[in-house]
């Protein structure tokens, strides 16, 4: 409501001031059970079979080919309002070797058509069924049958076709019982590391009261995730490994404690009438269920005190009770067994573990995030291999969304930053050996708590004053290189002049009269070669481009600090270049990162584009005008004027008329065919004095 954040007290600053303890996030990768994996496989096979039948269905082909689009009854202006949908129609026709009308070929503006995949088919079906059903003459009611078939196979949810990402798969992975073995493995790892010093908190979404009757029965199957199933999983794991550890459940309606703490609890709550009873098949000499009046107050505080004293070592509860406002500084291990992905709620839960504990200056904390992935066999619709990324898995998407906001230590470098990459998380498609190796690595890292504290200290000693910057990864292949092309041109000119000079000397044999010409050529050649070497670096080119964008923003009043500067860093391992604004307000940094990201982003539906008159080989022919400069043509032109010395001869294209939309469509087709044009942004702690 108040606009961009102007100032933020960040977690690294609080760790530096000993207000929060050193901590680390760990993403434990869980594999679905064999039954769940089989359900996932069957779903993918069923989807693939149905979709391939649909593509060759003559009724479906007839419905598409007889559409008003292909009959020329829809104006170009209307078609170009949604270039992606028009592209999906043409891509389908191309995949089936069906004729594309000449006017649509001209409208397309390019001969390069991507292969048909689930993404494009999803767009086509969405338009056919819900977006523009009136564009199709469906006298036989085929679309109704199509919708019913898709719904029956779990491919439509709330009028949204889902071929790329399915709610069926999401539910299987989000609630995978494979997470139970993950929680048990984490518990054993942490106990092996801390022993009796372990103070572990496990948070879940639901209690699952109906499971209470199965507690203590080691043969009872566990079919749901929740507080009581987590408690039973940990109890069985401790029993199996001969570990003597005190477990407890704390929720608003169910409290289960070790029988050994009954007297202490009564002493802490003398004013409340407490009852103790057996629960499930648990031995009453080991665990008891605590009964108390519904109006009683102080139960949570009393159990928390037992936890603080170490009389309880592992506490399992609901996120609603313990995720906000609850204070137990002793927590040194947190397992987030919740499906919550929002920053606010996950940050509240995470905050339970990162507080300092008075009297324990060496406290460190591990925060464990559970994520279920499956090496799903994605069957392609064409010869082109289907692409897999985190967007096809809701559980992984939730983890990624969490990590976008949490500033923490990188596994591989002494840096503090946001993003999933800081956890060295493997890239899809996932292999079982890859998953095992990753889990073993993070378990080993979690045990080395002394190094965790040292790494925080070495990462925080960047300067007396910390600065949070917003880094944007720029694809090296998209960084303009006009100055490089210019330098190459002058190298060629210099060589030609030098060759002519040598020939002249040999021809005339009068060296004493042309020495000055030889020297001039050599100096010019040296200057040009040095210029070429200097500007050949993508690092230099990106810094110059960023500086031009900064000046354009400053000229139009979008930046508050004229003394800020553009910085470029390179990650040697990934060979990625990151640019950011050094100095200035937090809002300046946010706006600069957003503007750079939009400039390099794939073309989608921007109001203005920059189109090359003649792009050098390997350089992008299109760049997007960022939203800060697209409201007025004068602003967009000024943006181009600032960038022309860095990118060369590009012209401004307004995409909201027929001519511009044709160019927009061509740019989108080329952009969408390049799967690597993705922009990565993250926050990172830097020295304000550097």
LINFEN-V977539 format. One record per run of one state. SS is the DSSP state (helix for helix, strand for strand, loop for the rest). FROM is the first residue (numbers start at 1). LEN is the number of residues. Records with the same first field share a line. If there is no record, write none. Layout:
SS->FROM-LEN + FROM-LEN
This chain:
loop->1-10 + 17-3 + 21-1 + 31-3 + 56-2 + 66-10 + 96-6 + 109-9 + 132-1 + 136-6 + 153-3 + 157-4 + 162-5 + 175-3 + 198-2 + 205-4 + 215-12 + 241-6 + 251-4 + 269-6 + 278-9 + 292-7 + 310-4 + 323-10 + 338-5 + 352-3 + 356-8 + 373-17 + 393-1 + 404-4 + 410-6 + 418-2 + 424-8 + 448-1 + 461-5 + 475-1 + 479-3 + 509-2 + 537-1 + 556-9 + 572-4 + 583-3 + 601-7 + 613-9 + 625-2 + 630-3 + 648-2 + 655-3 + 673-8 + 688-3
helix->11-6 + 34-22 + 58-8 + 76-20 + 102-7 + 118-14 + 133-3 + 142-11 + 167-8 + 178-20 + 209-6 + 227-14 + 259-10 + 299-11 + 319-4 + 343-9 + 390-3 + 394-10 + 420-4 + 432-16 + 449-12 + 476-3 + 482-27 + 511-26 + 538-18 + 586-15 + 627-3 + 633-15 + 658-15
strand->20-1 + 22-9 + 156-1 + 161-1 + 200-5 + 247-4 + 255-4 + 275-3 + 287-5 + 314-5 + 333-5 + 355-1 + 364-9 + 408-2 + 416-2 + 466-9 + 565-7 + 576-7 + 608-5 + 622-3 + 650-5 + 681-7
